[in-house]
Amino acid sequence: MSPCLRLLSSTHTMSSGRRQRDVEQQRPLLDEEEEEEEEEERSPEAERRLWFIPDCCGMVCAFITWFLVFFADFVVTFVMLLPSRSFWYAVVNGVLFNSLAVLALASHLRTMLTDPGAVPKGNATKKYMESLQLKPGEVIYKCPKCCSIKPERAHHCSICKRCIRKMDHHCPWVNNCVGEKNQRFFVLFTMYVALISSHALALCGYQFISCVRVQWRECSDFSPPVTMMLMIFLCMESLLFFTFTAVMFTTQLHSICSDETEIERLKNQKPTWERQTRWAGLRSVFGGQPSLLWVSPFAGLKLPTLLPRRSWRGGAEFSV
């Protein structure tokens, strides 16, 4: 049995009032004040609210991610590049590494603070049910956890406490679900972290060879033991991050091109939707025709609206 309750409209005979009573049997329809709040959630202004998941584990993982990126930037800049005798070597690699680090952190923020495609909570209202204009025999689903009418390919996340459209998975490192609206930023995050990790590994290899040639004299402003320790930690971090993000990047691209999320692949269910072609899937995720905007985490950036909320339910959205 599906964890979600099936709401069936009877063939050729069930009226809209009967369908509404089916919803009421599972949960009373929302009162006027609650309906106003749900209408507010579906308003255009709601799309610009700041989305944030107050999950302790996710927030710790997100902090660790930022700390490790800053640690890598510190070692690359102050241990390897600034003491270098080659001015252009230091400038070119410094600009490149720091630019990629900024793009990685910006992609991380966009993934973490973007609504992944949450279905409005409690949208099983009389007004909403009437607007569906269900056809005889049409099947719809209601999630018993967030009392939402679930669109096709939506799944409930126990951490976000919401149903997410085209949910791929919940990633603690970005403290958010990866879904329909933020998958692009997650792909960019994994790509840029893989790039800075490979760049850091290359710089560590070159620095190690340079230090061995001069017998660790004048190859760094730090003492040889400290320099060696920092470079070893950076190599371990870069190797681990590169392996993880490279695998996630290729997995996400495969999911986009095959039009199948990770959850759908693990369930191994026969698709009930018409699959998109590879290019259609890429365009739907990254937006429009191929351009430099595809690799920019700043494309389409809008500042969140500071809207007051009467209540906060479920722990998945903040208005500040």
MARLUM-88247 format. One record per residue: residue in one letter; x, y, z of N, C-alpha, C, CB in turn. Coordinates in steps of 0.02 Angstrom, whole numbers, plus 50000, padded with zeros to 5 digits. Atoms other than C-alpha are relative to their C-alpha. Glycine has a CB too. Example, Ala and Ser with C-alpha at 12.3 -4.5 7.8 and 13.67 -1.06 7.14 Angstrom:
2
a500454994150000506154977550390500455006050000499505000150062 s499584994149997506844994750357499615005550037500205002349929 
***
This chain:
320
m500424994050000500005000050000500445006250000499535000050061 s499634993750001500575017649961499915003650065499765004449941 p500074996249938500925028450113499535005849993500675002550023 c500454994450011499845041650035499304997349986500245004449941 l500685002250008497965040250038499745001649931499555003150053 r500254999050068497105038149871499305003050004499994993349961 l500654996750005495675049849832499744998649930500045007750015 l500255002150065494655042449691499335003549986499924992449997 s500654997550021493275050949597499644994449964500075006349954 s500365005650027491955038249555499835001149927499364998750040 t500084999650073491685034349371499325002949983500094993149968 h500584996750031490425046249288499485002450050499684995449951 t500564998449956489405048649448500195004450059499714993750026 m499814996349940490415056549588500025007549987500684997750027 s500014992750008490105075249606500585003150037499345002950025 s499464996649964491325088249668499895000150074500085007149974 g500145000149928490425088549836500204993450031499265001250012 r499805006549975490715069849856500754999650006499754994449954 r499275000149996492575072149818500245003950060500315002849936 q499804996049942492665085749950499884996150065499625006650001 r500145003849940491855074150078500524994650011499314996949997 d499465004949993493195061050041500605003150034500204997249931 v499454996749968494505073750090499855001350073500175006649965 e500184998549932493535078450246500054993950045499305002850003 q499965006049960493515060350303500714998850024499764994149961 q499315000949980495415060350309500235005750046500454999649939 r499814994149960495595077850382499495005449986500735002449983 p500494994850014494305091550404500305005449956499745003150066 l499764994750044494435104950272500205006150041499475001949948 l499734994449962495375120350327499475005350010500615002949964 d500474994549988494425134550407500225006149961499965001650075 e499884994150041494405152050333500695002950012499475005250013 e499354997049985495955158250424500564995849971500095000850075 e499485004450027496975142950375500015000249924499894992850023 e500024999550072496365144350196500355006249976499274999949975 e499654993850019496995162250191500754998950003499795005750047 e499285001249995498715156250250500244995749942500164996550066 e499805004350055498755142650116499995003849934499564993949995 e500004995850059498255155349983500625004449999499365004349997 e499394995949995499705166050046500604996049979500095002750071 e499435004250020500885151250023500044999149925499944993250034 r500015001150072500335149349842500055006549961499384996349980 s499964993650034500475167949804500695001049968499855005650048 p499354998750032501875174749691500525002450050499925005149945 e499514997549952502665183549841500324994350040499675005050048 a499735005649960502875166649928500624997049968499474994750009 e499425002850034504125161349795500645003650017499885000149926 r499404996149985505315174949853500175000050075499925007249976 r499835000549929505275170550038500644995950008499434996850039 l499385003649985506885164350115499824993050024500425003850053 w500125007049981506845145350122500594997550040499904995649937 f499455002549958507845137550262499734994350044500305005650044 i500205005849960507765120650351500385000250067500154993449962 p499674999849935508135122050539500164993150027499585003850051 d499805006849980508905104650549500715000350028499954995049940 c499354999449967510365103150671500544996449961499964997150071 c499505003950038511275089550573500185003649935499744992949985 g499884996550063511065099050410500405006450009499365001649966 m499644993849988511675115450484500734998650018499665004050056 v499315001849983513225106950557500384997949937500014994350052 c499685002250062513605098650389500145005949954499564994749964 a499904994150042513375115150298500595004250026499365004349997 f499444996349970514565123750421500664996649985499905000750076 i499385003750014515865109950397500205001049927499904992450015 t499854999050071515735112050208500345006749989499364999749958 w499704993350007516095130750219500685000350033499535005450029 f499364999949965517485128050345500554996649958499944996550068 l499505003650040518375115450233500195003849937499734993149982 v499844995950058518245126950082500465005750020499365002749966 f499574994549977518995141350181500694997450021499685003650059 f499355002949982520355129850249500424998749937499904993350039 a499645001250063520815124650072500245006549970499554996349950 d499804993550028520845142750017500595003050040499405004950001 f499454997549958521975147350164500664996549982499854999050075 v499395003750015523235133550126500265001749931499884992450006 v499794998550068523255137049940500295007049995499424999349951 t499794993050007523425155949960500625001550041499445004650021 f499474997849955524565157950111500584995250008499705001450068 v499465004949992525565141950112500364998749934499734993550028 m499705002050064525845138649926500105005749950499574994849969 l499964995050054525515154049818500385006350020499305001949978 l499674993749981526065169649914500764999250008499705002650065 p499265000649995527815162749955500334998349933500174994750050 s499705002050064528055157849772500435005649970499454998049950 r499554995150031529475166349678499735002449933500694997049990 s500294998250064528455166749518499375004250012499834993749958 f500564995449989527295181849521499384997749961500185007149980 w500565001850042526195176349376499714993250019500205000049927 y500255006449976526075158549441499535001050059500594995350019 a500414998749940525395165149606499355003649981500395004150051 v500594996150018524205177649524499494995849963500205006149958 v500465003950041523465166049394499654994650041500374996949941 n500305005449960523205151449512499585002750058500554995450027 g500394997149945522605162649653499325002549976500385005750031 v500634997550027521285171149545499554994249980500135004549939 l500395005750023520735154549470499704996250059500434995349958 f500245004049943520615145249636499475003850039500584998150046 n500484996249960519725159249729499355001249962500315006750021 s500614999250040518505162049585499574993750003500175001749927 l500375006349995518035143649585499724998950069500454994249980 a500255000749931517865143949775499395004350011500565001850050 v500594995649994516675158849767499404997049964500165007049972 l500545003150037515635150149634499734993850036500234998149929 a500225005949963515585134249738499585001950061500614995850023 l500384997849942515015143349895499355003449981500425004750043 a500624997050023513745153549798499504994749978500145004849941 s500445005550020513045137549722499734996450062500384995049955 h500235003249938512965130049897499455004150033500594999250049 l500514995749970511985144949962499354999749961500245007250003 r500615000250041510775144649815499644993350009500185001149926 t500315006649988510485125949842499664999850067500524994449994 m500255000449932510215128050028499405004650012500555001850049 l500504994949985509105143650023499465000549946500325006650009 t500504999950053508055139549868499484994650015500324998849931 d500545004849993506355131249884500104994449948499305003449991 p499865005450048506665114049805499394997949958500264994150036 g500615001950036504875113049741499474997250048500154994849946 a500465002449949503825111049898499275001149979500135003550067 v500714999650012501975107449877499695003750059499674992949991 p500314996349944500905119749980499684995250050499485004949973 k500285004449948500435111750145499255001150007500355001350067 g500714999649986498625107750179499605003049944499905004050061 n500374997050056498025112350005499374996249982500455000649939 a500625003750012496575100050018499405004150026500024993050034 t500564995649982495325114450034499444999349949500245007350006 k500575000350045493605115849957500155003949936499375002850033 k499864995850058494175129849843500514996649954500265006850022 y499495003150041495715120349785499734993849965500614998250042 m500295006050029494755104149757499555001749941499614996050052 e500434998050055493495113349650500405002449940499525005650022 s499594997450055494885121349548500344994549961500525004850027 l499685005550035495595104249503499604997649940500124994350047 q500445002250054494075100449394500164992849979500065004849939 l499835007050011494365081849410499534996749950499994996150065 k500405003850049493785070749269499784993450032500404998849935 p500235006449973492765054949304500544994649994499364997749965 g499505005350000493935040749353500715002350012499984996449937 e499324997549990495425052149381500234998750071500045007649984 v499725001849935496565047249525500465005650024500394993349996 i499554995249969497375059649642500214997150067499675007150009 y499735002649938498405056849800500055005650051500694996849987 k499934995349945498405065149968500524997350049499325001350036 c499505002149951499905064550084499725000950070500665004249991 p500274999449933499335060750262500455003750049499864993150027 k499524996749955500895068850336499965007649997500704997749984 c500054992750006500725086450266499335002149971500575002649956 c500684998550023498915085250206499995004049935499615003850053 s499954996650065499345090350028499784995349945500715002649987 i500155003850060498665084649862500654999449961499435003349957 k499345001050028500235076949787499984999949924500314993550026 p499925000550073500705080549606500374993649983500375006249972 e499625005850023501435066549503500755001150011499854998549926 r499295000149989503255062449547500215004050061500365002649939 a499834996649938503165071649714500084994850056499465005250019 h499875004649945503845063249871500055004150064500644995949988 h499984996649935503715067750056500694999350032499464997350047 c499365000149965505315072450147499865000850075500485005749974 s500134999849928505285068750334500405005550035500164993450031 i499594994749969506635081850368499715006949983500734999649975 c500314993750020505875096150267499285000450021500065000949925 k500705000549980504145090250322499545002849945499885003850065 r500404997850058503485094150148500064994949945500235007049975 c499955003950061503095085149987500385004249948499294998049973 i499554996550046504415089849857499904997349929500744999350022 r500075002050070504125089749669500674997449972499735005949957 k499415003250030505355078349578500584999750050500215003849937 m499485000649948506295075249740500514994749980499694998450069 d499475004850015507975067049704500264996950065500575003549963 h499785002449934508625065649883500075006050046500674996149995 h499864994749952508895075550042500744999750017499574999350065 c499284999849989510715080950057500165004150062500365003049938 p499844996249940511315085650232500555005249989500224995350055 w499454995450011512855094450159499765006749973500504996949951 v500294993650021511735107750082499385001650042499804999749925 n500564998949954510415106150220499355001349963500165005850047 n500614999050038509015104450094499884993949956500055006549956 c500155005050051508135092949975500265002449932499244998549997 v499844998450069508705092249795499394998149959500654996149974 g500635001250035507145094249691499955004149936499435001650044 e500134996950065506355102449541500305006949992499265000449990 k499814993050007506845120449579500735001550018499565004150042 n499314998549980508605118849651500514994849977500055000750074 q499545005150024509365103949561500585003049961499644994949957 r499484996650039510315115649445500565002550045499705005849960 f499494997349955511215123949591500394994450034499685004550052 f499645005649971511645107149668500504997149951499504994650023 v499545002450051512415101449504500605004649995499644999449931 l499454995150004513445117549496500444999450062499725007149993 f499615000749939513975115249678500484994149996499544999250061 t499575005850006514635097749647500545001049947499584993849984 m499514998950053515495103249487500565004650023499665003149938 y499484995349979516405118049564500424997350057499685006650022 v499605003149947516935108349719500484994949971499544996750053 a499565004850033517625094649607500585003749965499614995749949 l499484996250035518585107949508500525002850049499685005749960 i499524997249953519355116549659500394994450035499655004550052 s499645005649970519795099549733500554997549955499514994250017 s499485002250048520715094149576500555005349993499694998549931 h499504994750004521565111149567500454999950062499655006949995 a499615000349938522115109749749500484994049999499554999550061 l499565005850005522815092249717500595001449954499614993949975 a499464998350047523815098649568500505004850032499715003149935 l499564995249967524505113249669500414996750055499595005850029 c499635003649948524975101749813500564995849970499524995450040 g499475004050032525925090349695500585004349977499714996249941 y499474995650024526875104749617500395003050059499715005749957 q499674997149942527235112449788500454994950034499485002650050 f499595005249968527875096049857500654998949962499604993450005 i499395000950042529085093849711500465006050009499814999249926 s499584994049993529685111949729500355000150068499575006349993 c499705000049934529975110049916500554994750007499464998950053 v499485005249998530945093849894500635002349965499734993449968 r499414997650038532085102149766500425004850041499775003449936 v499624995249959532565115949888500094997550071499665006950000 q499935003149934532555103950036499605003850053500734999650021 w500504996749957531045113150112500255006750027499834995550058 r499774993449980532025129450126499685005149953500795000549998 e500284994450037531145145350070499434998049952500555003449960 c500575001950042529685135849994499345002050033500004992549986 s500614997949965528445142350124500205004650057499594994050025 d499884995649942528305155650259499914996250066499535006049998 f500095004149940527855141750381500594995250007499324996249998 s499465004949989529055129250458499864993749960500074998350076 p500105006150040529335113050361499494995150030500654996449992 p500505004749973528335102150484499285002549991500134998750074 v500684997250007526835114050481499794999949927499985007350028 t500165000150071526925115750292499824993049977500595002549959 m500145006950018526985096850272499324997850026500554995450026 m500635002149969525525094250392499405003249964499995001950074 l500554996650035524425107350307499894997149930500145007549996 m500065002750067524795100250135499704993050000500684999949965 i500285006849995524395082450190499255000450013500354996050057 f500714999249986522725088050264499625002449938499895005050058 l500324997450060522325097650105499944994649947500385006049972 c500035005550049522755082649996499454995050018500674996549996 m500515004749978521645071150099499305002949989500104998250073 e500654996750010520215083650097499825000449927500015006950031 s500134999250072520375086949911499844993449967500605003349966 l500125006650030520455068549866499304997550019500534995050023 l500665002249977518915064649972499455004049967499965000650076 f500514995750030517915079549908499954998849925500165007350014 f500025001150072518405076349728499634993549983500714999949970 t500335006450013517865058149735499255000550011500294994650046 f500724999549984516195062149818499635004449950499915002850071 t500374995350044515715077249712500024997949927500305007050007 a499985002450069516295069549548499484994649989500704997349983 v500515005250005515185054449580499305003050001500074994850057 m500664996749996513715065549630499855004049937499965004550061 f500104996150061513965076649478499794995549942500655003849982 t500185004550055513925062149356499334996750012500544994749991 t500655003049984512455054249447499435004949986499974997950074 q500524995050013511455070449438499905001249925500185006650033 l500074999250073511835072749253499634994049969500695000849967 h500355006050026511265054849221499265000350016500314993750030 s500704999449981509655058049317499635005149956499945002150074 i500314994850042509315073849216499904997449929500425006449999 c500035002350070509695065749048499504994249992500694997849976 s500475005650004508665050149088499315001850026500284994150039 d500644997749972507255060349169499744995150052499495000949944 e500195004549946507255049149322500395001950062500144992649980 t499664998049939507635054649499500294993850035499515003650047 e499685005449964508665044349620499484995850037500525002750049 i500525003749965507115039749721499624995549952499515004950035 e500365004050050506215033849565500434994249975499795004449940 r499565005450022507735023749513500054994550053500705002749984 l499955004949946507875015349684499354996050007500175003450065 k500635003649996506025010949683499904995349941499425005050003 n500025004450059506265003249511499294999049975500314993250017 q500685000250023504495007549462499965001949926499555004550042 k500104998350070503875008349284499755007249995499514995149967 p500204992950003503765026849238499305000949971500495004049958 t500674998550023501995033449220499985006749964499515000150059 w499964993650034502585049849144500384999249934500355005350046 e499655000250064503215053548970500695003050010499605003949946 r499324997849987505095054748981500235005149948500484994150001 q499724994950044505985069948910500644997349967500155006450039 t499365001550032507435068848789500565003050042500025002649927 r499434997449961509185072648854500045007549999500654997049974 w499944992850006509245090248787499415003650031500075002149927 a500594997049969507475093848843500074999950076499364996349979 g499895000349928507925088049019500515005050024500234993150019 l499494995049982509495098849023499735007049997500614999349955 r500294993350006508545114048962499495001450054499675000849931 s500494998949948507165111549089500325001350068499534994050005 v499654999149936508425110749233500415006450000500454994050015 f499554994350002509675124049178499685006249969500634998249962 g500374994350027508445135149084500245002449933500045005550048 g499854997250066508395139848900500534996249962500205007050007 q499485002950042509705136548769500675000350035500035003749932 p499344999949967511515132548817500345006849996500454994849968 s499654993649995512445148148874500415000150063499505006049998 l499604999449939513625154349009499565000450062500445006149996 l500454999749942512095156849120499904993150031499335002949979 w500085006849974512025137949137500494998650057500104994949945 v499495001549950513615138149243500065005750051500674998949967 s499994994449953513205153949342499494998950056499875006649964 p500485000549946512425151949515499645006550015500354997550063 f500314993549988511965170349510499435001549951500525005549996 a500524998850050510785168849360499314999450033500074995049942 g500685000149973508995173149407499965001550074499694993549987 l499994998749928509505178749582499535005850017500715001650024 k500454994849974508145188449673500055000050075499264998749976 l499964999449927508275195049849499344997850031500185007250021 p500625002349968507025186849968499605005950027500164995150056 t500454994949974505515197350016499934999150075499324999749965 l500075000349927505395201650200499265000650016500415005750035 l500725000249988503595196350230499874997150069499644996049946 p500185002949935502855193850405499544994149991499675005350045 r500445005850000502015177250440499664999550068500394993449984 r500365000749937500665174250570500234993850038499254999649987 s499785006249968501325156850604500514996649957499404995450015 w499515004050037502685144950555499884992850018500745002250017 r500205006849987502175126850537500434995249959499264998949985 g499655005250036503225111750493500755001049998499754999649931 g499284998949997504945119850505500344999949933500304994950044 a499685000250065505275121850320500055006749967499634995349956 e499984993650035505115140250284500055005750050499385000949955 f499924994149958505665156650362499855006249959500715000450030 s500044993250028505125174350322500335004550050499255002149985 v499624996049953506355186450396499905007449985500744998349998 
***
